[in-house]
Structure formats: structure tokens, C-alpha cells
Amino acid sequence: MKQQILYIQSSIFGDNGVSSGIARKLIDKLSTTNASEVVERNVSASEIPHFNFETITAIGEGKAALADELIAEVQQADIIIVGAPMYNFGIPTQLKSWFDHIARAGVTFKYSETGPVGLLGDKKVYVVTARGGLHKGNGTDLDSSYLQTMFGFLGITDVEFIYAEGVNLGDDARSKSIAAAEQQVIALA
């Protein structure tokens, strides 16, 4: 049975970004072992508007074709791979906009008497994050907790992180970090 992989690329460096390169290796590995179809969404190059009055009004009036398309991509995916570099201690704003458009009450989550319930469960998520410094497990590791929270809010709890840290701490640190992340890809897939 063919699985569908949804790849969300958010590096402003496109395919030249560290997170993008590692994510591509993961896609290649998963595609060969799982006979998968890959759907790609480059949110840094796409026209996903930031959430504002116009976008929320369009959603409320049922005129949100782009948001509907983004939600359908997530709903159809078995595996989601997110290339999520850290910029200024957070995820790229384009990736935040993607989450804003896919988090829709009654579609990807619902409200219950005990709080929100995610409706997108039963998916595997791999997050490839590249950071210039060393943040994993520290108070500055804000993007990991945000991503874990957002996917959990949508009902997706099987989230695995692949870290490339210290990529701006010199050539040796960069090479070692990328190699370690690539080894993690090999071990995961």
C-alpha cells in the first residue's frame, strides 16, 4: 500500500537550507522503503498570507480555497516531514502562517466540554530543525515546544525531531552536526 508523504519546506534558503537538505535525505530514505508518493509544499516560496481579518473572514464565509487545499494535503498525508529552521528562536513566519490556515475548528480540531480535541491523529511527523547555535533542551528551544504543541492540538502526537545544531559555530561544528542529523535519518528510516 502506497503511503503519502507531505513535505513542508520552510527554509528561506530553499533547497540550500540545512533543514531542507536533511529533510530531502529523509524523504529519499522513506520513499524507497515505503513506496511512497511525495507532495511538496514550500511555504517560504508560496503565497500563504499571514493570518489577518481578511483571511479569517474568508474562512468564515467559506471562501478560503488556499486554506482548504492546505488542510486537504494534511488530511491525505500518512507521513508529514517539516523542514523547520530556527530563526531568532522561533519557526519561520511562513510556517506559522501554514499552521494558522490548517488549524480550523470543526475540521482539524473541535471544541469539547473538556477543551479542544485534535481531529488529524494517526499520522507520523518528522521535524527537521536546523539551528545556528545550541538550543536543544535549553530555555531557548522554543520552536520544538511550539511545534509539538501545534501538532498535538491537531491530534498528531507521534512527532519525531531531528536536530542539526550549531551550524553557525564554524565549519567543523557544522559538518559534525549535519553528519549526526543524517545518521539519525538513517537510523529512523
N, CA, C and O of each residue as an XYZ file, in Angstrom:
756
protein
N       0.844     -1.195      0.000
C       0.000      0.000      0.000
C       0.883      1.249      0.000
O       1.783      1.383      0.828
N       0.621      2.136     -0.913
C       1.400      3.356     -1.063
C       1.036      4.352      0.031
O      -0.140      4.605      0.290
N       2.054      4.908      0.663
C       1.830      5.947      1.660
C       2.083      7.303      1.034
O       2.894      7.435      0.118
N       1.374      8.321      1.542
C       1.588      9.675      1.059
C       2.399     10.463      2.071
O       2.054     10.537      3.251
N       3.482     11.048      1.587
C       4.333     11.909      2.404
C       4.046     13.348      2.010
O       4.060     13.690      0.827
N       3.790     14.183      2.995
C       3.660     15.620      2.775
C       4.920     16.275      3.314
O       5.234     16.161      4.498
N       5.637     16.958      2.439
C       6.860     17.652      2.840
C       6.587     19.141      2.885
O       6.231     19.750      1.876
N       6.756     19.722      4.060
C       6.598     21.158      4.266
C       7.991     21.758      4.408
O       8.673     21.527      5.406
N       8.408     22.522      3.417
C       9.704     23.189      3.439
C       9.484     24.641      3.848
O       8.639     25.332      3.277
N      10.253     25.106      4.846
C      10.056     26.490      5.279
C      11.344     27.297      5.340
O      11.339     28.431      5.820
N      12.435     26.737      4.866
C      13.696     27.469      4.878
C      13.669     28.599      3.853
O      13.275     28.401      2.703
N      14.088     29.771      4.281
C      14.175     30.894      3.343
C      15.317     30.689      2.344
O      15.428     31.423      1.362
N      16.162     29.689      2.600
C      17.252     29.348      1.690
C      16.847     28.262      0.696
O      17.673     27.790     -0.085
N      15.581     27.870      0.729
C      15.085     26.864     -0.205
C      15.820     25.551     -0.057
O      16.075     25.101      1.060
N      16.164     24.928     -1.177
C      16.857     23.642     -1.148
C      18.281     23.759     -0.607
O      18.897     22.741     -0.292
N      18.816     24.971     -0.490
C      20.163     25.169      0.047
C      20.184     25.238      1.567
O      21.262     25.282      2.160
N      19.023     25.249      2.212
C      18.969     25.288      3.671
C      19.392     23.953      4.267
O      19.183     22.900      3.665
N      19.984     24.005      5.450
C      20.421     22.787      6.127
C      19.230     21.884      6.416
O      19.292     20.679      6.171
N      18.146     22.455      6.934
C      16.964     21.627      7.239
C      16.403     21.002      5.967
O      15.924     19.868      5.990
N      16.461     21.731      4.866
C      15.955     21.210      3.590
C      16.785     20.026      3.103
O      16.239     19.021      2.647
N      18.099     20.150      3.202
C      18.974     19.066      2.751
C      18.772     17.793      3.546
O      18.731     16.702      2.977
N      18.644     17.923      4.854
C      18.439     16.745      5.703
C      17.048     16.168      5.460
O      16.878     14.950      5.405
N      16.055     17.040      5.315
C      14.687     16.571      5.037
C      14.644     15.796      3.723
O      13.945     14.787      3.629
N      15.369     16.243      2.722
C      15.405     15.541      1.429
C      15.985     14.130      1.594
O      15.509     13.180      0.974
N      17.004     14.007      2.425
C      17.582     12.677      2.675
C      16.555     11.772      3.362
O      16.472     10.581      3.062
N      15.778     12.340      4.281
C      14.738     11.567      4.958
C      13.649     11.154      3.966
O      13.182     10.015      3.988
N      13.254     12.070      3.109
C      12.244     11.755      2.085
C      12.741     10.633      1.189
O      12.005      9.685      0.914
N      13.993     10.732      0.728
C      14.562      9.694     -0.133
C      14.568      8.345      0.577
O      14.221      7.322     -0.014
N      14.956      8.351      1.822
C      15.027      7.097      2.595
C      13.631      6.504      2.783
O      13.433      5.311      2.556
N      12.662      7.324      3.196
C      11.303      6.827      3.423
C      10.626      6.409      2.121
O       9.872      5.437      2.096
N      10.895      7.138      1.048
C      10.271      6.824     -0.241
C      10.718      5.478     -0.768
O       9.918      4.745     -1.349
N      11.974      5.141     -0.578
C      12.468      3.868     -1.094
C      12.029      2.694     -0.230
O      11.843      1.587     -0.735
N      11.861      2.926      1.070
C      11.475      1.817      1.942
C       9.964      1.638      2.039
O       9.501      0.549      2.377
N       9.185      2.682      1.752
C       7.728      2.600      1.917
C       6.934      2.758      0.628
O       5.707      2.842      0.683
N       7.581      2.802     -0.518
C       6.886      3.022     -1.792
C       5.881      4.160     -1.666
O       4.672      3.961     -1.781
N       6.401      5.338     -1.431
C       5.559      6.481     -1.107
C       5.416      7.475     -2.250
O       6.266      7.577     -3.134
N       4.317      8.195     -2.193
C       4.085      9.346     -3.067
C       4.399     10.582     -2.231
O       4.010     10.655     -1.066
N       5.100     11.555     -2.817
C       5.500     12.747     -2.081
C       4.792     13.975     -2.635
O       4.829     14.238     -3.837
N       4.148     14.720     -1.748
C       3.542     16.004     -2.073
C       4.373     17.066     -1.368
O       4.629     16.966     -0.168
N       4.795     18.082     -2.114
C       5.648     19.117     -1.534
C       4.917     20.439     -1.446
O       4.172     20.827     -2.346
N       5.150     21.126     -0.326
C       4.595     22.471     -0.124
C       5.727     23.333      0.426
O       6.132     23.178      1.578
N       6.230     24.234     -0.400
C       7.277     25.157      0.026
C       6.597     26.419      0.539
O       6.213     27.289     -0.243
N       6.451     26.514      1.848
C       5.713     27.647      2.419
C       6.515     28.936      2.365
O       5.934     30.020      2.426
N       7.841     28.846      2.252
C       8.627     30.077      2.167
C       8.554     30.700      0.779
O       8.827     31.889      0.614
N       8.186     29.901     -0.221
C       8.062     30.420     -1.585
C       6.607     30.609     -1.997
O       6.323     31.242     -3.014
N       5.684     30.059     -1.207
C       4.259     30.135     -1.540
C       3.656     31.449     -1.074
O       4.250     32.206     -0.306
N       2.487     31.679     -1.557
C       1.749     32.872     -1.140
C       0.727     32.481     -0.075
O      -0.477     32.494     -0.330
N       1.203     32.138      1.102
C       0.311     31.862      2.220
C       0.261     33.145      3.034
O       1.232     33.500      3.701
N      -0.859     33.834      2.979
C      -0.916     35.120      3.681
C      -0.875     34.942      5.194
O      -1.332     33.934      5.733
N      -0.325     35.933      5.851
C      -0.375     35.914      7.304
C      -1.831     36.033      7.732
O      -2.652     36.640      7.044
N      -2.125     35.451      8.861
C      -3.477     35.446      9.382
C      -3.873     36.873      9.741
O      -3.190     37.538     10.520
N      -4.964     37.333      9.176
C      -5.454     38.676      9.472
C      -6.979     38.693      9.323
O      -7.599     37.645      9.142
N      -7.565     39.851      9.396
C      -9.012     39.967      9.326
C      -9.561     39.395      8.016
O     -10.585     38.710      8.014
N      -8.881     39.677      6.908
C      -9.346     39.191      5.606
C      -9.333     37.667      5.521
O     -10.281     37.065      5.016
N      -8.253     37.034      6.019
C      -8.178     35.577      5.922
C      -9.196     34.901      6.837
O      -9.809     33.908      6.446
N      -9.381     35.420      8.034
C     -10.350     34.803      8.947
C     -11.778     35.017      8.432
O     -12.638     34.155      8.612
N     -12.028     36.152      7.800
C     -13.347     36.405      7.216
C     -13.608     35.452      6.054
O     -14.704     34.905      5.930
N     -12.606     35.253      5.208
C     -12.755     34.330      4.073
C     -13.054     32.916      4.559
O     -13.889     32.221      3.980
N     -12.375     32.492      5.618
C     -12.637     31.158      6.178
C     -14.069     31.096      6.692
O     -14.777     30.122      6.437
N     -14.494     32.112      7.402
C     -15.852     32.147      7.943
C     -16.924     32.145      6.867
O     -18.025     31.640      7.085
N     -16.607     32.710      5.702
C     -17.579     32.779      4.601
C     -17.422     31.612      3.619
O     -18.078     31.588      2.577
N     -16.555     30.647      3.947
C     -16.358     29.505      3.060
C     -15.651     29.850      1.775
O     -15.845     29.174      0.764
N     -14.826     30.897      1.787
C     -14.122     31.347      0.583
C     -12.611     31.236      0.766
O     -11.855     32.099      0.319
N     -12.190     30.187      1.414
C     -10.775     30.027      1.732
C     -10.180     28.862      0.957
O      -9.817     27.840      1.540
N     -10.082     29.017     -0.346
C      -9.620     27.929     -1.209
C      -8.212     27.473     -0.839
O      -7.951     26.270     -0.801
N      -7.307     28.399     -0.567
C      -5.939     28.012     -0.225
C      -5.917     27.237      1.090
O      -5.272     26.192      1.181
N      -6.614     27.736      2.102
C      -6.656     27.027      3.389
C      -7.272     25.645      3.214
O      -6.798     24.678      3.810
N      -8.307     25.542      2.414
C      -8.934     24.239      2.138
C      -7.932     23.279      1.489
O      -7.885     22.096      1.826
N      -7.139     23.798      0.563
C      -6.127     22.995     -0.121
C      -5.047     22.531      0.859
O      -4.629     21.373      0.821
N      -4.599     23.425      1.729
C      -3.577     23.083      2.721
C      -4.095     22.011      3.681
O      -3.376     21.070      4.016
N      -5.342     22.160      4.117
C      -5.948     21.181      5.021
C      -6.068     19.825      4.324
O      -5.768     18.793      4.925
N      -6.497     19.818      3.080
C      -6.637     18.553      2.333
C      -5.291     17.841      2.226
O      -5.227     16.618      2.350
N      -4.219     18.593      1.997
C      -2.888     17.982      1.911
C      -2.533     17.271      3.211
O      -2.004     16.160      3.195
N      -2.826     17.911      4.329
C      -2.522     17.313      5.629
C      -3.416     16.106      5.890
O      -2.943     15.072      6.361
N      -4.697     16.234      5.588
C      -5.629     15.128      5.825
C      -5.250     13.883      5.025
O      -5.407     12.763      5.511
N      -4.754     14.071      3.811
C      -4.425     12.949      2.936
C      -3.067     12.315      3.249
O      -2.785     11.198      2.814
N      -2.236     13.023      3.998
C      -0.886     12.532      4.285
C      -0.891     11.453      5.357
O      -1.640     11.516      6.331
N      -0.040     10.470      5.150
C       0.225      9.464      6.172
C       1.419      9.886      7.022
O       1.456      9.656      8.231
N       2.392     10.510      6.361
C       3.619     10.980      6.997
C       3.800     12.450      6.628
O       3.620     12.833      5.472
N       4.154     13.265      7.610
C       4.430     14.685      7.368
C       5.876     14.941      7.765
O       6.291     14.619      8.878
N       6.630     15.518      6.853
C       8.010     15.913      7.128
C       8.055     17.433      7.058
O       7.670     18.030      6.053
N       8.526     18.047      8.129
C       8.593     19.504      8.195
C      10.046     19.916      8.325
O      10.721     19.540      9.283
N      10.524     20.683      7.369
C      11.831     21.316      7.482
C      11.617     22.638      8.187
O      11.027     23.560      7.624
N      12.098     22.733      9.431
C      11.786     23.892     10.273
C      13.057     24.496     10.868
O      13.416     24.180     12.002
N      13.733     25.351     10.122
C      14.899     26.008     10.707
C      14.476     26.979     11.812
O      13.355     27.486     11.823
N      15.393     27.218     12.730
C      15.131     28.195     13.789
C      15.670     29.556     13.345
O      16.844     29.693     13.001
N      14.799     30.546     13.360
C      15.199     31.929     13.107
C      14.810     32.752     14.325
O      13.639     32.800     14.701
N      15.789     33.394     14.939
C      15.513     34.253     16.098
C      14.661     33.539     17.147
O      13.690     34.097     17.658
N      15.032     32.312     17.457
C      14.430     31.468     18.499
C      13.047     30.936     18.156
O      12.357     30.428     19.040
N      12.626     31.033     16.921
C      11.298     30.540     16.560
C      11.290     29.938     15.170
O      12.310     29.894     14.482
N      10.113     29.475     14.775
C       9.938     28.918     13.436
C       9.784     30.073     12.441
O       9.463     31.189     12.848
N      10.005     29.829     11.164
C       9.772     30.870     10.162
C       8.311     31.327     10.191
O       7.408     30.527     10.435
N       8.092     32.604      9.942
C       6.722     33.141      9.978
C       5.840     32.464      8.933
O       4.630     32.341      9.124
N       6.441     32.027      7.831
C       5.668     31.348      6.798
C       5.111     30.016      7.312
O       4.001     29.623      6.955
N       5.885     29.329      8.148
C       5.418     28.070      8.736
C       4.315     28.352      9.757
O       3.351     27.592      9.857
N       4.453     29.421     10.500
C       3.393     29.822     11.435
C       2.104     30.106     10.667
O       1.024     29.722     11.115
N       2.203     30.770      9.526
C       1.022     31.037      8.701
C       0.385     29.745      8.219
O      -0.840     29.635      8.173
N       1.206     28.767      7.860
C       0.681     27.464      7.439
C      -0.157     26.856      8.554
O      -1.270     26.390      8.310
N       0.367     26.857      9.774
C      -0.404     26.344     10.918
C      -1.689     27.130     11.123
O      -2.737     26.544     11.394
N      -1.620     28.456     10.995
C      -2.819     29.287     11.163
C      -3.914     28.888     10.180
O      -5.097     28.929     10.516
N      -3.528     28.510      8.986
C      -4.510     28.156      7.960
C      -5.030     26.725      8.078
O      -6.140     26.430      7.634
N      -4.232     25.833      8.677
C      -4.721     24.457      8.786
C      -5.442     24.194     10.109
O      -6.140     23.187     10.232
N      -5.291     25.061     11.082
C      -5.995     24.883     12.359
C      -7.394     25.486     12.228
O      -7.586     26.688     12.406
N      -8.359     24.632     11.914
C      -9.726     25.116     11.687
C     -10.708     24.325     12.554
O     -10.792     23.099     12.480
N     -11.444     25.073     13.376
C     -12.431     24.446     14.260
C     -13.456     23.677     13.442
O     -13.964     24.169     12.434
N     -13.751     22.464     13.892
C     -14.722     21.618     13.218
C     -14.151     20.820     12.072
O     -14.831     19.948     11.530
N     -12.902     21.097     11.685
C     -12.279     20.393     10.563
C     -11.007     19.661     11.015
O     -10.880     18.452     10.823
N     -10.084     20.393     11.607
C      -8.839     19.775     12.068
C      -8.774     19.679     13.590
O      -7.906     18.995     14.131
N      -9.672     20.348     14.270
C      -9.855     20.205     15.711
C     -11.280     20.590     16.036
O     -11.957     21.244     15.243
N     -11.730     20.180     17.205
C     -13.063     20.575     17.647
C     -13.004     20.939     19.121
O     -12.089     20.540     19.842
N     -13.983     21.691     19.545
C     -14.085     22.044     20.956
C     -15.000     21.048     21.644
O     -16.032     20.653     21.101
N     -14.611     20.652     22.838
C     -15.441     19.757     23.639
C     -15.604     20.367     25.024
O     -15.043     21.424     25.312
N     -16.359     19.712     25.865
C     -16.562     20.211     27.223
C     -15.260     20.230     28.021
O     -15.121     21.002     28.970
N     -14.318     19.390     27.640
C     -13.042     19.326     28.359
C     -11.921     20.086     27.643
O     -10.775     20.056     28.093
N     -12.231     20.755     26.556
C     -11.223     21.514     25.810
C     -11.128     21.057     24.372
O     -11.932     20.238     23.927
N     -10.146     21.579     23.629
C     -10.014     21.216     22.221
C      -9.568     19.770     22.038
O      -8.824     19.222     22.851
N     -10.042     19.167     20.948
C      -9.687     17.798     20.578
C      -9.217     17.817     19.126
O      -9.942     18.265     18.237
N      -8.004     17.330     18.895
C      -7.470     17.280     17.540
C      -8.139     16.205     16.713
O      -8.496     15.146     17.230
N      -8.312     16.475     15.419
C      -9.000     15.552     14.516
C      -8.085     14.950     13.446
O      -8.558     14.248     12.553
N      -6.780     15.220     13.531
C      -5.861     14.749     12.488
C      -4.944     13.616     12.951
O      -3.906     13.383     12.333
N      -5.296     12.921     14.004
C      -4.439     11.874     14.554
C      -4.059     10.811     13.551
O      -4.448     10.864     12.384
N      -3.291      9.840     14.023
C      -2.895      8.682     13.231
C      -1.976      9.049     12.065
O      -2.066      8.466     10.985
N      -1.102     10.012     12.293
C      -0.095     10.394     11.307
C       1.260     10.432     12.001
O       1.341     10.660     13.208
N       2.294     10.215     11.255
C       3.654     10.325     11.769
C       4.234     11.638     11.266
O       4.112     11.965     10.086
N       4.872     12.396     12.169
C       5.511     13.656     11.790
C       6.997     13.569     12.128
O       7.383     13.144     13.217
N       7.809     13.979     11.174
C       9.239     14.162     11.389
C       9.514     15.650     11.226
O       9.156     16.240     10.207
N      10.138     16.251     12.209
C      10.519     17.655     12.130
C      12.042     17.708     12.053
O      12.735     17.229     12.950
N      12.554     18.294     10.976
C      13.988     18.500     10.821
C      14.242     19.966     11.124
O      13.797     20.854     10.398
N      14.967     20.202     12.211
C      15.222     21.583     12.591
C      16.719     21.853     12.590
O      17.503     21.068     13.123
N      17.105     22.966     11.990
C      18.491     23.398     11.947
C      18.600     24.696     12.733
O      17.766     25.592     12.608
N      19.654     24.775     13.548
C      19.848     25.951     14.393
C      21.306     26.411     14.303
O      22.222     25.591     14.235
N      21.500     27.692     14.303
C      22.853     28.234     14.264
C      23.615     27.973     15.541
O      24.829     27.768     15.513
N      22.908     27.979     16.674
C      23.528     27.745     17.978
C      23.077     26.431     18.576
O      22.538     25.564     17.888
N      23.309     26.300     19.886
C      22.968     25.084     20.616
C      21.765     25.388     21.505
O      21.882     26.141     22.471
N      20.617     24.810     21.186
C      19.376     25.141     21.892
C      18.628     23.937     22.454
O      17.829     24.095     23.378
N      18.863     22.752     21.928
C      18.105     21.565     22.324
C      18.151     21.379     23.844
O      19.220     21.316     24.450
N      16.962     21.292     24.435
C      16.862     21.075     25.871
C      17.108     22.297     26.725
O      17.095     22.205     27.952
N      17.332     23.436     26.106
C      17.560     24.681     26.845
C      16.324     25.568     26.784
O      15.386     25.281     26.040
N      16.324     26.625     27.551
C      15.207     27.565     27.565
C      14.989     28.257     26.233
O      13.921     28.822     25.997
N      15.974     28.221     25.367
C      15.849     28.849     24.047
C      15.294     27.890     22.992
O      15.171     28.258     21.824
N      14.961     26.674     23.396
C      14.417     25.673     22.463
C      12.911     25.903     22.313
O      12.099     25.045     22.659
N      12.564     27.063     21.796
C      11.163     27.470     21.710
C      10.427     26.855     20.531
O       9.224     26.604     20.615
N      11.126     26.612     19.446
C      10.450     26.091     18.258
C       9.994     24.642     18.442
O       8.929     24.266     17.953
N      10.778     23.836     19.132
C      10.376     22.432     19.348
C       9.095     22.345     20.167
O       8.188     21.584     19.829
N       9.019     23.121     21.238
C       7.812     23.066     22.071
C       6.603     23.608     21.314
O       5.499     23.084     21.461
N       6.795     24.648     20.508
C       5.688     25.185     19.717
C       5.178     24.135     18.724
O       3.973     23.905     18.620
N       6.097     23.505     18.002
C       5.702     22.514     17.002
C       5.023     21.311     17.651
O       4.017     20.818     17.141
N       5.563     20.840     18.768
C       4.952     19.728     19.488
C       3.535     20.111     19.934
O       2.607     19.310     19.825
N       3.378     21.338     20.434
C       2.073     21.814     20.891
C       1.088     21.919     19.734
O      -0.051     21.469     19.858
N       1.498     22.499     18.623
C       0.585     22.676     17.488
C       0.155     21.334     16.898
O      -1.028     21.132     16.624
N       1.094     20.423     16.702
C       0.702     19.124     16.169
C      -0.198     18.387     17.159
O      -1.162     17.737     16.752
N       0.104     18.482     18.443
C      -0.741     17.862     19.454
C      -2.136     18.450     19.467
O      -3.120     17.726     19.621
N      -2.225     19.757     19.306
C      -3.515     20.448     19.239
C      -4.370     19.903     18.093
O      -5.594     19.827     18.200
N      -3.710     19.525     16.999
C      -4.396     18.975     15.829
C      -4.611     17.464     15.939
O      -5.170     16.844     15.033
N      -4.165     16.875     17.051
C      -4.378     15.458     17.284
C      -3.240     14.565     16.843
O      -3.367     13.341     16.884
N      -2.125     15.150     16.421
C      -0.975     14.374     15.955
C       0.066     14.347     17.072
O       0.686     15.362     17.388
N       0.241     13.181     17.653
C       1.144     13.081     18.800
C       2.424     12.301     18.505
O       3.348     12.309     19.319
N       2.491     11.639     17.374
C       3.688     10.878     17.002
C       4.624     11.804     16.227
O       4.650     11.798     14.996
N       5.393     12.600     16.975
C       6.270     13.614     16.385
C       7.711     13.308     16.783
O       8.027     13.189     17.967
N       8.566     13.184     15.795
C       9.983     12.882     15.998
C      10.810     14.061     15.493
O      10.578     14.561     14.393
N      11.778     14.506     16.303
C      12.630     15.635     15.934
C      14.011     15.154     15.529
O      14.588     14.262     16.152
N      14.525     15.764     14.473
C      15.889     15.535     14.006
C      16.577     16.893     14.077
O      16.158     17.845     13.419
N      17.635     16.975     14.878
C      18.285     18.258     15.139
C      19.629     18.366     14.439
O      20.437     17.438     14.465
N      19.856     19.517     13.812
C      21.183     19.913     13.341
C      21.486     21.208     14.087
O      20.976     22.272     13.736
N      22.302     21.109     15.096
C      22.562     22.266     15.954
C      23.988     22.775     15.778
O      24.895     22.019     15.431
N      24.163     24.048     16.020
C      25.484     24.645     15.958
C      26.015     24.812     14.553
O      27.229     24.840     14.350
N      25.129     24.926     13.577
C      25.584     25.005     12.183
C      26.276     26.332     11.852
O      26.890     26.460     10.793
N      26.181     27.308     12.738
C      26.890     28.577     12.518
C      28.069     28.746     13.471
O      28.569     29.858     13.643
N      28.520     27.654     14.095
C      29.615     27.717     15.065
C      30.945     27.271     14.457
O      31.838     26.810     15.168
N      31.065     27.409     13.161
C      32.302     27.040     12.476
C      32.097     25.826     11.584
O      31.154     25.055     11.760
N      32.998     25.675     10.626
C      32.873     24.607      9.633
C      32.891     23.216     10.261
O      32.122     22.345      9.855
N      33.760     23.002     11.244
C      33.860     21.686     11.876
C      32.560     21.347     12.619
O      32.036     20.241     12.483
N      32.053     22.282     13.390
C      30.806     22.066     14.139
C      29.653     21.826     13.168
O      28.808     20.962     13.401
N      29.622     22.589     12.086
C      28.566     22.437     11.081
C      28.600     21.033     10.467
O      27.575     20.354     10.399
N      29.763     20.614     10.030
C      29.906     19.294      9.403
C      29.503     18.178     10.353
O      28.789     17.255      9.961
N      29.955     18.255     11.603
C      29.633     17.218     12.593
C      28.139     17.185     12.886
O      27.556     16.109     13.024
N      27.518     18.354     12.982
C      26.090     18.424     13.289
C      25.248     17.856     12.156
O      24.300     17.107     12.394
N      25.590     18.210     10.931
C      24.854     17.696      9.771
C      25.046     16.189      9.657
O      24.092     15.462      9.377
N      26.264     15.716      9.870
C      26.532     14.275      9.810
C      25.740     13.531     10.883
O      25.208     12.453     10.618
N      25.655     14.091     12.090
C      24.894     13.451     13.171
C      23.405     13.399     12.822
O      22.744     12.391     13.070
N      22.881     14.480     12.250
C      21.465     14.501     11.846
C      21.211     13.481     10.740
O      20.183     12.803     10.744
N      22.138     13.370      9.796
C      21.988     12.396      8.713
C      22.052     10.967      9.247
O      21.367     10.088      8.725
N      22.856     10.723     10.269
C      22.900      9.406     10.908
C      21.556      9.110     11.591
O      21.078      7.975     11.573
N      20.964     10.134     12.186
C      19.659      9.958     12.810
C      18.618      9.597     11.753
O      17.746      8.766     12.002
N      18.703     10.213     10.579
C      17.787      9.897      9.464
C      17.922      8.424      9.083
O      16.924      7.725      8.909
N      19.152      7.968      8.957
C      19.401      6.562      8.585
C      18.814      5.628      9.642
O      18.196      4.615      9.312
N      19.010      5.974     10.903
C      18.513      5.131     11.996
C      16.981      5.132     12.063
O      16.374      4.103     12.360
N      16.357      6.276     11.790
C      14.899      6.386     11.855
C      14.212      5.650     10.727
O      13.219      4.952     10.934
N      14.742      5.811      9.549
C      14.083      5.264      8.368
C      14.514      3.829      8.181
O      14.076      3.170      7.238
